[in-house]
Amino acid sequence: MRDNLLIALYAFLGAAGAGLFGALALWLLRRRSLTASLAVVSAVAVTAMLAGTLVVAWAMFLSSHDLTVVTTVVAMAAVVSLATSLLLGRWVVARSRALQLAARSFGDGGDFAAPVGAATAELAALSGELAATSAKLAESRERERALESSRRELVAWISHDLRTPLAGLRAMSEALEDGVATDPDRYLKQIRTEVERLNDMVGDLFELSRIHAGALALTPTRISVYDLVGDALAGADPLAREHGVRLVGDRIEAVPVEVDGKEMSRVLGNLLVNAIRRTPADGTVAVAAERRAEGVVLTVTDGCGGIPEEDLPRVFDTGWRGTHARTPPAGAGLGLAIVRGIVEAHQGRATVRNIPGGCRFEVTLPAAAEA
């Protein structure tokens, strides 16, 4: 028993010495290639075995022939192991370099294409992650381009919409100041109308900026959809009468929702104004609300004749107006963007689809818990 313990101790001391030397070598080569690290690891493993074997052999006082045989066998094993590790390291490094070159496409704004051929599990997993990241970056770049285009359109349209009323206000104020206005009361009334339009436009811009900045503070309260829609219909009725459009709201369920009443009234008001202005005289705008499996769904259906399929994905984009035939000149293209922002702030969603003779806007809100 004592002899076995001494053999184990000698073998441990010899292997430990080789291991410490290998750890030092790995630390010194920590910034070198993977091939060098694999070679050191293989050399350490074989050297530790060789050192432990030789220490035990010397301690056992083997004959010089037996000691030479043991040393030769272990040395050959070390050479084969080292050569194998070098070949494996070169293959792994080649795969790593191919992956590095493929990853450079991110910096060039391209898409990641995984290198062909077999790879280790770790490199294959890394390739998969890079491919998924590439897809997300491509989506992000496309979304950024769309947002930038939307911003440019918005700036152009807002500049035009501000220039026109401001020019009129300037002309009318100069006429009043010079005393050449033939009907001052009419001029004052027109000035007030234009100022209200500008005030509404600035209010929309402020609301949209709060939505985009995530600063829209909501105060949810439990309210019946029936009351919410009823108030919105009453507010839109004068505009509907002016345009000769019938408002219909006979399919409204009295289901409760947890929403900010003021903001949700703005959502319905924007949808109704948009529908009334796009519906021809003698047309109908119908409002409905019902509980479905996905939540409470409010719909506003108009008679605009439909939206081109290629424009449907852009309807809720900031600054989108569509054709001038379907959008009033006074619109700045902010109403529907505000609708989507407020609805999403309520953890809901806003969608639009074409129906025969018009289109239907749907707002889906989470249903309130049963009292």
Buried (B, 14 or more C-beta within 10 A) or exposed (E): EEEEEEBEEBBBEBBEBBBEBBEEBBEEEEEEBBBBBBBBBBBBBBBBBBBBBBBBBEBEEBEEEEBEEBBEEBEEBBEEBBEEBBEBBBBBBEBBEBBEEBBEBBEEEEEBEBBEEEBEEEBBEBBEEBBEEBEEBBEEEEEEEEEEEBEEBBEEBBEEBBEBBEEBBEEBBEBBEEEEBEEEEEBBEBBEEBEEBBEEBEEBBEBBEBBEEEEBEBEBEEBBBBEBBBBBBEBBBEBBEEBEBBBEBEEBBEBBBBBBBEBBBBBBBBBBBBBBBBBEEEBBBBBBBEBEEEBBBBBBBBBBBBBEEEBBEBBBBBBBBBEEEBBEEEBBBBBBBBBBBBBBBBEBBBBBEBEEBBBBBBBBBBBBEEE
